[in-house]
Amino acid sequence: MINQTRTLLVVALFFVAYLLWQGWQHDYPSVPPPAPPASAQAAETSSGVPGASSIPTAAGSVAAPPLEAAAPAGNASVSPTPKRDLVTASNDVLKLTIDPRGGTIIGAALLDYPQQVKRGSPPVQLLDDAAASYYVAQDGLVGANGSAAPSHLAEFKPETTAYALAPGQKQVVVTLRWADSASGISVVKHYTLTRGSYVVELSQQVENHGTKAWQGNTYEQLDRIEPPPPPKHLLEFYNPDSYAFTGAAWYSDKYNKLKFGDFEKDPLHANVTGGWIAMSQRFFVAAWIPDAKQAQQFGSVETPADDASGKPRYLIRTVGPGFSVAPGASATRASRLYVGPKLQDRLGDIAPGLDRTVDYGMWTFIAQPMFKLLGFLHKLVGAWGLAIIVLVLLIQAATWKLTEAQYKAGARMRKLQPRLKALKERFGDDKQKYQQAMMELYKKEKINPMAGCLPALITFPIFFALYYVLIFSVELRHAAFLWIPDLSAADPLFILPVVYALTMLGQQFLTPVQGMDPTQAKIMKAMPVLFAVLFFFFPAGLTLYYVVRGICMLGQQWYITRKIDRADARARS
């Protein structure tokens, strides 16, 4: 027990230090490089068209257009579309708000995910064009050689302004139309929502009714500001939103991340086939997934702060290969937008590597298997709390022999207390001789004082893996168990931390302390209180794990100690 408790204390202290370091990195990021000269900024916005620099520039041929190095100027000077003209579209899990100007998706409500646990809480609004939380998904076309093309600022006409999935209907399709009478070019956009899916299918059909061939490219992009910091917490080191990765991500042959603070100094420029671009946050992600068979050009841009939010805007974009439409012909290009929760059993099937947006950081190698095991147990028992309890029982069964050796050694050490006390009185303040005599006694009695180290070390990776699974897996968000409304948040009644402290006191009662340094003995006595306070702020699911584990170990320790006592009593009789 002593070795186990010491190891657990080291784990907890290391963990707190790790979270403090992450919090420091979040609050005091590296200073970004200086802004470009004013002359360069003037050149970037010299077109005079509001939001023009957020539109990629087509090349003179049918090749993929180069992404602008300049930051997008944004759409601050474009008057907002009246609410009555906005288009709404919904299936059973997702409600979109689409601006006919360009077909920009300016709102995405996740109907199955309330913002808070309390009854009547509105759904999570992942996409939103409000100034304080600006985050939208845009798409459009750019023409080459002066060809007319509708960007995400062009005015489209919807067939109607409300689309909803009817009972028994599998899909709902939003249709937007744009036409240029001078060139004879028209474009039809279709946004398709499927029942039970967070994937929005986009098709852009170019029809050439003119006399000249049309050339251009499609593009899709995500444009947002950095979200406001999470609310202050009593213990700043425990606030998952403050150190969960929030920023841009993309996939080529591997998963890549781009922090908001790195947009200017390390912009994205890559040619990718079969990848995707995304904006990721703790539980949710929006990702454009272009045609996997066509080469794309990925890029990122940062804007200066605008007047509405006072914050810079961050844009990540994918531009498709150029294509040509002959007079009298038409051509269609398709892509998909995932806007929803990071469901680990679905993301990998939607696009390769999309499940990597569930970012466990350096503990991914063990957190992912831990989640899969928990998910399997959840399917068997039907509740995440019960799955955690079953997980504890499986781990305790697998490590029974190791903990048995630990408790047998502890029981034997307890019987040596009178002899250890005699050694202490014999050698007095000569600690070196006392330690030598104590180790000789252990050797003679065949007791290994380090027998408890291995079971304790096993808890080290489990502690971190389960912690990150609980706070970064959307499946456990708002997962209730008994009186606990959310296993990914702290126990609101502090019952579990108190129970854990009681199990530690019980284990200490059964554990010999003779020969321990007085300072260490005081620390051991204070540890139940220290851990109770620590677990006040940790996810209830993690505390539940350690409570059940502590009860199991207390029972095992009592059983083995009693078994050895009975064997000794029979031997004496």
C-alpha positions as CSV (number, residue, x, y, z in Angstrom):
1,M,0.0,0.0,0.0
2,I,2.8,2.4,0.9
3,N,4.6,2.0,-2.5
4,Q,1.3,2.1,-4.3
5,T,0.2,5.3,-2.6
6,R,3.6,7.0,-3.1
7,T,3.4,6.1,-6.8
8,L,-0.1,7.5,-7.1
9,L,1.0,10.7,-5.4
10,V,3.9,11.1,-7.9
11,V,1.4,10.4,-10.7
12,A,-1.0,13.0,-9.4
13,L,1.7,15.6,-8.8
14,F,3.2,15.0,-12.3
15,F,-0.3,15.3,-13.8
16,V,-1.0,18.6,-12.1
17,A,2.3,19.9,-13.3
18,Y,1.5,18.8,-16.8
19,L,-1.8,20.6,-16.8
20,L,-0.3,23.7,-15.3
21,W,2.3,23.7,-18.2
22,Q,-0.5,23.3,-20.8
23,G,-2.4,26.1,-19.2
24,W,0.7,28.3,-19.3
25,Q,1.2,27.5,-23.0
26,H,-2.4,28.5,-23.7
27,D,-2.4,31.7,-21.7
28,Y,1.1,32.8,-22.8
29,P,1.6,31.6,-26.4
30,S,4.6,32.5,-28.5
31,V,4.5,36.1,-29.8
32,P,3.5,36.1,-33.5
33,P,5.7,37.7,-36.1
34,P,5.1,41.4,-36.9
35,A,2.4,42.3,-39.3
36,P,3.4,43.0,-42.9
37,P,4.1,46.6,-44.0
38,A,1.2,48.9,-44.6
39,S,2.0,49.1,-48.2
40,A,1.6,45.3,-48.5
41,Q,-1.7,45.4,-46.7
42,A,-2.9,48.1,-49.0
43,A,-2.0,46.0,-52.0
44,E,-3.9,43.1,-50.6
45,T,-7.2,45.0,-50.4
46,S,-6.7,47.2,-53.4
47,S,-9.5,45.5,-55.4
48,G,-12.1,47.5,-53.5
49,V,-14.5,44.6,-53.6
50,P,-15.8,43.7,-50.1
51,G,-14.4,40.3,-49.2
52,A,-12.6,39.9,-52.5
53,S,-9.4,38.6,-51.1
54,S,-11.2,35.7,-49.4
55,I,-11.9,34.4,-52.9
56,P,-9.1,32.4,-54.5
57,T,-7.8,33.7,-57.8
58,A,-8.1,31.4,-60.9
59,A,-5.1,30.9,-63.1
60,G,-5.2,31.6,-66.8
61,S,-5.3,27.9,-67.7
62,V,-7.4,25.0,-66.3
63,A,-4.8,24.2,-63.7
64,A,-5.5,24.7,-60.0
65,P,-5.4,28.4,-59.1
66,P,-2.8,29.6,-56.7
67,L,-3.9,30.5,-53.2
68,E,-3.4,34.1,-52.2
69,A,-0.7,34.7,-49.7
70,A,-2.6,37.8,-48.5
71,A,-5.1,37.5,-45.7
72,P,-8.8,37.7,-46.6
73,A,-10.3,41.1,-46.1
74,G,-13.5,39.6,-44.8
75,N,-17.1,40.6,-45.5
76,A,-17.4,43.3,-42.9
77,S,-18.7,45.9,-45.4
78,V,-21.2,43.6,-47.0
79,S,-24.7,44.2,-45.6
80,P,-26.2,41.1,-43.9
81,T,-28.9,39.2,-45.6
82,P,-32.3,39.8,-43.9
83,K,-33.4,36.9,-41.7
84,R,-36.6,36.4,-43.7
85,D,-34.5,35.6,-46.8
86,L,-32.3,33.0,-45.1
87,V,-32.8,29.4,-45.9
88,T,-33.2,26.7,-43.2
89,A,-32.8,23.0,-43.8
90,S,-33.0,20.2,-41.3
91,N,-32.9,16.5,-40.9
92,D,-33.4,14.6,-37.6
93,V,-30.0,15.5,-36.2
94,L,-28.9,18.7,-37.9
95,K,-30.4,22.1,-38.6
96,L,-28.6,24.4,-41.1
97,T,-29.1,28.0,-41.8
98,I,-27.9,28.9,-45.4
99,D,-27.4,32.4,-46.7
100,P,-28.5,32.7,-50.3
101,R,-25.5,35.0,-50.8
102,G,-23.0,32.4,-52.0
103,G,-24.8,29.5,-50.3
104,T,-22.7,30.1,-47.2
105,I,-23.7,27.9,-44.3
106,I,-23.9,30.4,-41.4
107,G,-25.6,28.2,-38.8
108,A,-25.5,24.6,-37.8
109,A,-27.4,23.4,-34.8
110,L,-26.6,19.9,-33.5
111,L,-30.1,18.8,-32.4
112,D,-29.0,15.9,-30.2
113,Y,-26.4,17.8,-28.3
114,P,-27.7,20.4,-25.8
115,Q,-25.2,23.1,-24.7
116,Q,-25.8,22.2,-21.0
117,V,-27.0,19.2,-19.0
118,K,-30.1,21.1,-17.7
119,R,-33.5,20.5,-19.2
120,G,-34.5,22.9,-22.0
121,S,-30.9,23.8,-22.9
122,P,-30.7,24.9,-26.6
123,P,-28.6,22.7,-28.9
124,V,-25.0,23.3,-29.6
125,Q,-24.6,25.9,-32.4
126,L,-21.4,24.8,-34.1
127,L,-21.5,27.2,-37.0
128,D,-22.7,30.7,-36.3
129,D,-22.3,34.1,-38.1
130,A,-22.7,36.2,-34.9
131,A,-19.8,38.6,-34.6
132,A,-18.6,37.2,-31.2
133,S,-18.5,33.6,-32.4
134,Y,-18.1,33.9,-36.2
135,Y,-17.6,30.5,-37.8
136,V,-19.0,29.6,-41.3
137,A,-18.6,27.2,-44.1
138,Q,-18.3,28.7,-47.6
139,D,-18.0,27.4,-51.1
140,G,-18.0,28.8,-54.6
141,L,-16.4,28.9,-58.0
142,V,-13.7,31.1,-59.6
143,G,-13.4,31.6,-63.4
144,A,-10.2,31.6,-65.4
145,N,-9.5,34.0,-68.3
146,G,-12.3,36.4,-67.2
147,S,-15.0,33.7,-67.1
148,A,-18.0,34.6,-65.0
149,A,-18.3,32.5,-61.8
150,P,-20.3,32.8,-58.6
151,S,-18.1,33.1,-55.5
152,H,-19.3,32.8,-51.9
153,L,-20.4,36.4,-52.2
154,A,-22.6,36.0,-55.3
155,E,-26.4,36.3,-55.0
156,F,-28.2,33.0,-55.5
157,K,-31.9,32.4,-55.6
158,P,-33.4,29.6,-53.5
159,E,-36.5,27.6,-54.6
160,T,-37.9,28.1,-51.1
161,T,-36.7,29.2,-47.7
162,A,-37.6,26.2,-45.5
163,Y,-36.6,22.6,-46.0
164,A,-37.4,19.9,-43.5
165,L,-37.2,16.1,-43.6
166,A,-40.8,14.7,-43.7
167,P,-41.7,11.5,-42.0
168,G,-40.5,8.5,-44.0
169,Q,-38.3,10.7,-46.1
170,K,-34.6,9.8,-46.4
171,Q,-33.2,13.0,-47.8
172,V,-33.9,16.7,-48.1
173,V,-32.3,18.7,-50.9
174,V,-31.8,22.5,-50.9
175,T,-31.5,24.1,-54.4
176,L,-29.9,27.5,-55.1
177,R,-29.6,29.0,-58.6
178,W,-27.3,31.7,-60.1
179,A,-27.1,32.9,-63.7
180,D,-25.1,35.5,-65.7
181,S,-27.1,36.6,-68.7
182,A,-24.1,38.2,-70.4
183,S,-22.0,35.0,-70.6
184,G,-24.8,32.5,-70.6
185,I,-23.3,30.7,-67.6
186,S,-25.6,29.4,-64.8
187,V,-24.8,27.4,-61.7
188,V,-27.0,25.2,-59.6
189,K,-26.0,24.3,-56.1
190,H,-27.5,21.4,-54.2
191,Y,-27.1,20.8,-50.5
192,T,-28.3,17.3,-49.5
193,L,-29.1,16.3,-45.9
194,T,-29.7,12.6,-45.2
195,R,-31.6,11.2,-42.2
196,G,-29.4,10.4,-39.2
197,S,-26.3,11.9,-40.8
198,Y,-24.1,15.0,-40.1
199,V,-22.7,14.9,-43.6
200,V,-23.9,17.6,-46.0
201,E,-23.4,16.7,-49.6
202,L,-22.7,19.6,-52.0
203,S,-22.8,19.6,-55.7
204,Q,-22.1,22.6,-58.0
205,Q,-23.3,22.2,-61.5
206,V,-22.0,24.6,-64.2
207,E,-24.2,25.0,-67.3
208,N,-22.8,26.8,-70.3
209,H,-25.5,28.3,-72.5
210,G,-23.1,30.7,-74.1
211,T,-20.8,30.6,-77.1
212,K,-17.4,30.3,-75.4
213,A,-15.9,27.6,-73.3
214,W,-16.0,28.2,-69.6
215,Q,-12.9,27.5,-67.4
216,G,-12.6,27.6,-63.7
217,N,-12.3,25.9,-60.4
218,T,-14.4,25.1,-57.3
219,Y,-13.3,25.8,-53.8
220,E,-14.5,25.2,-50.2
221,Q,-13.4,26.9,-47.1
222,L,-14.0,27.3,-43.3
223,D,-13.8,30.8,-41.9
224,R,-13.9,31.6,-38.2
225,I,-12.5,33.7,-35.4
226,E,-10.8,32.2,-32.4
227,P,-13.5,31.3,-29.8
228,P,-13.6,33.2,-26.6
229,P,-11.7,31.7,-23.7
230,P,-13.6,29.3,-21.4
231,P,-15.0,30.7,-18.2
232,K,-12.7,31.0,-15.2
233,H,-12.5,28.0,-13.0
234,L,-11.5,27.7,-9.3
235,L,-8.6,25.5,-10.3
236,E,-7.2,26.9,-13.5
237,F,-5.1,23.8,-14.2
238,Y,-8.3,21.8,-14.6
239,N,-10.3,23.3,-17.4
240,P,-10.3,20.9,-20.4
241,D,-11.4,23.6,-22.9
242,S,-8.4,25.7,-22.1
243,Y,-5.9,23.1,-23.3
244,A,-8.0,21.0,-25.8
245,F,-6.8,21.7,-29.3
246,T,-8.9,24.3,-31.1
247,G,-7.7,25.3,-34.5
248,A,-7.3,24.2,-38.1
249,A,-6.5,20.6,-39.1
250,W,-6.0,18.8,-42.4
251,Y,-5.2,15.3,-43.6
252,S,-2.8,14.4,-46.4
253,D,-0.8,11.2,-45.7
254,K,-1.0,12.0,-42.0
255,Y,-3.0,14.2,-39.5
256,N,-1.8,17.8,-39.2
257,K,-2.8,20.7,-37.0
258,L,-2.4,24.4,-37.3
259,K,-2.9,26.6,-34.2
260,F,-4.5,30.0,-34.7
261,G,-1.3,31.6,-33.5
262,D,0.7,29.9,-36.3
263,F,-1.5,30.9,-39.3
264,E,0.7,33.9,-40.1
265,K,4.1,32.5,-39.4
266,D,3.5,29.0,-40.8
267,P,0.7,29.1,-43.4
268,L,-0.5,26.0,-45.1
269,H,0.3,25.4,-48.7
270,A,0.0,21.8,-49.9
271,N,-1.1,19.8,-52.9
272,V,-3.2,16.8,-51.6
273,T,-5.2,14.0,-53.1
274,G,-7.6,12.1,-50.8
275,G,-7.5,14.5,-47.9
276,W,-9.7,17.0,-46.0
277,I,-9.6,20.3,-44.2
278,A,-11.2,21.1,-40.9
279,M,-11.7,23.4,-38.0
280,S,-11.5,21.3,-34.8
281,Q,-12.4,21.9,-31.2
282,R,-12.9,19.8,-28.0
283,F,-16.0,17.7,-28.9
284,F,-17.0,18.9,-32.4
285,V,-15.5,19.4,-35.9
286,A,-16.4,20.9,-39.2
287,A,-14.6,19.4,-42.2
288,W,-14.7,19.9,-45.9
289,I,-14.1,16.6,-47.7
290,P,-13.4,17.1,-51.4
291,D,-13.4,14.4,-54.1
292,A,-10.8,11.9,-53.0
293,K,-9.8,11.2,-56.6
294,Q,-9.0,14.8,-57.6
295,A,-5.8,16.7,-56.6
296,Q,-6.6,19.6,-54.3
297,Q,-4.7,22.7,-53.2
298,F,-4.9,23.3,-49.5
299,G,-4.1,26.7,-48.0
300,S,-4.7,28.9,-44.9
301,V,-5.0,32.6,-44.5
302,E,-5.3,35.0,-41.6
303,T,-7.1,38.4,-41.7
304,P,-6.5,41.5,-39.6
305,A,-9.0,42.2,-36.9
306,D,-12.4,43.4,-38.2
307,D,-14.6,46.0,-36.6
308,A,-17.4,43.6,-35.7
309,S,-15.5,41.2,-33.4
310,G,-12.2,43.0,-32.9
311,K,-10.5,39.7,-33.6
312,P,-8.6,38.3,-36.7
313,R,-10.3,35.8,-38.8
314,Y,-8.8,32.4,-39.7
315,L,-9.5,30.6,-43.0
316,I,-8.6,27.2,-44.3
317,R,-9.4,26.4,-47.9
318,T,-9.3,23.6,-50.5
319,V,-9.3,24.5,-54.2
320,G,-10.1,21.8,-56.7
321,P,-8.4,21.2,-60.1
322,G,-9.5,23.4,-63.0
323,F,-12.1,22.1,-65.4
324,S,-13.7,23.3,-68.7
325,V,-17.3,23.3,-69.8
326,A,-17.9,23.6,-73.6
327,P,-20.8,25.6,-75.0
328,G,-24.1,23.7,-74.6
329,A,-22.6,21.4,-72.0
330,S,-22.6,21.1,-68.3
331,A,-20.3,19.7,-65.6
332,T,-20.8,18.9,-61.9
333,R,-18.3,18.9,-59.1
334,A,-19.1,17.5,-55.6
335,S,-17.7,17.6,-52.1
336,R,-19.0,16.9,-48.6
337,L,-19.1,18.9,-45.4
338,Y,-19.1,17.1,-42.1
339,V,-20.4,19.3,-39.3
340,G,-21.1,17.5,-36.1
341,P,-19.7,15.6,-33.1
342,K,-16.5,13.6,-33.1
343,L,-18.1,10.2,-33.1
344,Q,-15.2,7.8,-33.2
345,D,-17.1,4.9,-34.7
346,R,-18.3,7.0,-37.6
347,L,-15.6,9.5,-38.6
348,G,-13.2,6.9,-39.9
349,D,-15.8,5.6,-42.3
350,I,-16.6,9.1,-43.6
351,A,-13.1,10.0,-44.6
352,P,-9.6,8.4,-43.9
353,G,-8.0,10.0,-40.9
354,L,-11.1,12.0,-39.8
355,D,-11.3,10.1,-36.6
356,R,-7.8,11.5,-35.7
357,T,-9.6,14.8,-34.9
358,V,-10.4,13.1,-31.6
359,D,-7.1,14.3,-30.3
360,Y,-5.8,12.6,-27.2
361,G,-2.3,14.2,-27.7
362,M,0.7,12.2,-26.5
363,W,-1.6,9.6,-24.8
364,T,-3.3,8.6,-28.1
365,F,-1.5,5.3,-28.2
366,I,-3.2,4.1,-25.0
367,A,-6.3,6.3,-24.9
368,Q,-7.7,5.0,-28.2
369,P,-7.6,1.3,-27.1
370,M,-9.0,2.4,-23.8
371,F,-12.0,4.0,-25.5
372,K,-12.6,1.0,-27.7
373,L,-12.6,-1.3,-24.7
374,L,-15.0,1.1,-22.9
375,G,-17.2,1.3,-26.0
376,F,-17.4,-2.5,-26.2
377,L,-18.3,-2.7,-22.5
378,H,-20.9,0.1,-23.0
379,K,-22.6,-1.9,-25.7
380,L,-22.7,-4.9,-23.3
381,V,-24.0,-3.1,-20.2
382,G,-25.8,-0.1,-21.7
383,A,-24.3,2.6,-19.5
384,W,-21.0,4.4,-19.4
385,G,-20.8,4.3,-15.6
386,L,-21.4,0.6,-15.5
387,A,-18.8,0.2,-18.3
388,I,-16.2,2.0,-16.1
389,I,-17.1,-0.3,-13.2
390,V,-16.7,-3.4,-15.4
391,L,-13.4,-2.1,-16.7
392,V,-12.1,-1.8,-13.1
393,L,-13.2,-5.4,-12.3
394,L,-11.4,-6.7,-15.5
395,I,-8.2,-4.8,-14.6
396,Q,-8.3,-6.0,-11.0
397,A,-8.9,-9.6,-12.1
398,A,-5.9,-9.4,-14.6
399,T,-3.6,-8.0,-11.8
400,W,-4.9,-10.2,-9.0
401,K,-1.7,-12.1,-8.6
402,L,0.4,-8.9,-8.6
403,T,-1.7,-7.2,-5.9
404,E,-1.8,-10.5,-4.0
405,A,2.0,-10.5,-3.8
406,Q,1.8,-6.9,-2.6
407,Y,-0.7,-7.5,0.2
408,K,1.1,-10.7,1.3
409,A,4.2,-8.7,1.7
410,G,2.3,-6.1,3.6
411,A,0.7,-8.6,5.9
412,R,4.1,-10.2,6.7
413,M,5.6,-6.7,7.3
414,R,2.8,-6.0,9.7
415,K,3.8,-9.1,11.8
416,L,7.4,-7.8,11.9
417,Q,6.3,-4.5,13.6
418,P,7.5,-5.6,17.1
419,R,10.9,-6.6,15.7
420,L,11.2,-3.4,13.6
421,K,10.3,-1.4,16.7
422,A,13.0,-3.2,18.7
423,L,15.6,-2.4,15.9
424,K,14.5,1.2,16.0
425,E,15.1,1.4,19.7
426,R,18.4,-0.5,19.4
427,F,20.0,1.8,16.8
428,G,18.3,5.1,17.9
429,D,19.2,7.9,15.5
430,D,21.7,5.9,13.4
431,K,19.4,5.7,10.4
432,Q,22.0,4.0,8.2
433,K,22.5,1.0,10.5
434,Y,18.8,0.8,11.1
435,Q,18.1,0.6,7.4
436,Q,20.7,-2.1,6.9
437,A,19.3,-4.1,9.8
438,M,15.8,-3.7,8.5
439,M,16.8,-4.9,5.0
440,E,18.6,-7.9,6.4
441,L,15.4,-8.8,8.3
442,Y,13.4,-8.5,5.2
443,K,15.8,-10.7,3.4
444,K,15.7,-13.3,6.1
445,E,11.9,-13.4,6.2
446,K,11.8,-13.4,2.4
447,I,9.8,-10.2,2.1
448,N,10.1,-7.9,-0.9
449,P,9.3,-4.3,0.2
450,M,9.0,-3.3,-3.5
451,A,6.3,-5.9,-4.3
452,G,3.7,-3.1,-4.5
453,C,5.5,-1.1,-7.2
454,L,4.4,-3.0,-10.3
455,P,0.6,-2.8,-9.6
456,A,1.0,0.8,-8.8
457,L,2.9,1.6,-12.0
458,I,0.1,-0.1,-14.0
459,T,-2.2,2.7,-12.8
460,F,0.0,5.4,-14.3
461,P,-0.9,4.9,-18.0
462,I,-4.5,4.0,-17.1
463,F,-4.9,7.2,-15.1
464,F,-3.9,9.4,-18.1
465,A,-5.6,7.4,-20.7
466,L,-8.9,7.3,-18.9
467,Y,-8.7,11.0,-18.0
468,Y,-8.3,12.0,-21.7
469,V,-11.0,9.6,-22.8
470,L,-13.4,11.1,-20.4
471,I,-12.7,14.8,-21.2
472,F,-12.2,14.5,-25.0
473,S,-14.7,11.8,-26.1
474,V,-18.0,13.3,-27.1
475,E,-19.7,9.9,-26.4
476,L,-19.2,10.5,-22.7
477,R,-20.3,14.2,-22.8
478,H,-23.4,14.5,-20.6
479,A,-23.4,10.8,-19.9
480,A,-25.4,10.4,-16.7
481,F,-24.9,7.7,-14.0
482,L,-26.9,7.5,-10.8
483,W,-26.8,11.1,-9.2
484,I,-24.1,12.2,-11.6
485,P,-25.5,14.2,-14.7
486,D,-22.2,14.2,-16.6
487,L,-19.3,11.7,-16.2
488,S,-17.0,14.0,-18.1
489,A,-17.5,16.7,-15.4
490,A,-16.9,16.8,-11.7
491,D,-19.2,15.1,-9.2
492,P,-21.6,17.9,-8.3
493,L,-22.3,16.4,-4.8
494,F,-18.6,15.4,-4.1
495,I,-19.8,12.0,-3.0
496,L,-17.2,10.0,-5.0
497,P,-14.2,12.0,-3.7
498,V,-15.3,11.5,-0.1
499,V,-15.8,7.7,-0.7
500,Y,-12.4,7.5,-2.2
501,A,-10.8,9.2,0.8
502,L,-12.6,6.6,3.1
503,T,-11.2,3.7,1.0
504,M,-7.7,5.2,1.4
505,L,-8.1,5.5,5.2
506,G,-9.2,1.8,5.2
507,Q,-6.1,0.7,3.3
508,Q,-3.9,2.8,5.6
509,F,-5.4,1.0,8.6
510,L,-4.4,-2.3,7.2
511,T,-1.0,-1.2,6.1
512,P,2.1,-1.3,8.4
513,V,3.8,2.1,8.9
514,Q,6.6,1.0,11.2
515,G,10.0,2.1,9.9
516,M,8.6,4.9,7.8
517,D,10.2,8.3,8.1
518,P,8.0,10.6,10.3
519,T,7.6,13.2,7.6
520,Q,6.5,10.5,5.2
521,A,4.1,9.1,7.8
522,K,2.5,12.6,8.1
523,I,2.2,12.9,4.3
524,M,0.5,9.5,4.2
525,K,-2.0,10.5,6.8
526,A,-2.8,13.7,4.8
527,M,-3.1,12.0,1.5
528,P,-6.8,10.9,1.8
529,V,-7.7,14.6,2.2
530,L,-5.4,15.7,-0.6
531,F,-6.8,13.2,-3.0
532,A,-10.4,14.0,-2.0
533,V,-9.7,17.7,-2.8
534,L,-8.0,16.8,-6.1
535,F,-10.9,14.6,-7.2
536,F,-13.4,17.3,-6.4
537,F,-12.4,18.9,-9.8
538,F,-11.6,15.8,-11.9
539,P,-14.2,14.1,-14.2
540,A,-16.6,12.0,-12.1
541,G,-15.9,9.0,-14.4
542,L,-12.3,9.1,-13.4
543,T,-13.1,9.4,-9.7
544,L,-15.7,6.5,-10.2
545,Y,-12.9,4.4,-11.6
546,Y,-10.6,5.0,-8.6
547,V,-13.5,4.6,-6.0
548,V,-14.4,1.2,-7.4
549,R,-10.7,0.2,-7.7
550,G,-10.1,1.4,-4.1
551,I,-13.0,-0.7,-2.8
552,C,-11.8,-3.8,-4.7
553,M,-8.3,-3.3,-3.4
554,L,-9.5,-2.7,0.2
555,G,-11.5,-5.9,0.0
556,Q,-8.6,-7.9,-1.4
557,Q,-6.2,-6.5,1.2
558,W,-8.6,-7.4,4.0
559,Y,-9.2,-10.9,2.6
560,I,-5.5,-11.7,2.2
561,T,-4.5,-10.3,5.6
562,R,-7.2,-12.3,7.3
563,K,-6.2,-15.4,5.3
564,I,-2.6,-15.1,6.5
565,D,-3.7,-14.4,10.1
566,R,-5.8,-17.6,10.1
567,A,-2.9,-19.6,8.7
568,D,-0.5,-18.3,11.4
569,A,-3.1,-19.1,14.1
570,R,-3.4,-22.7,12.8
571,A,0.4,-23.0,12.7
572,R,0.7,-21.8,16.4
573,S,-2.0,-24.3,17.5
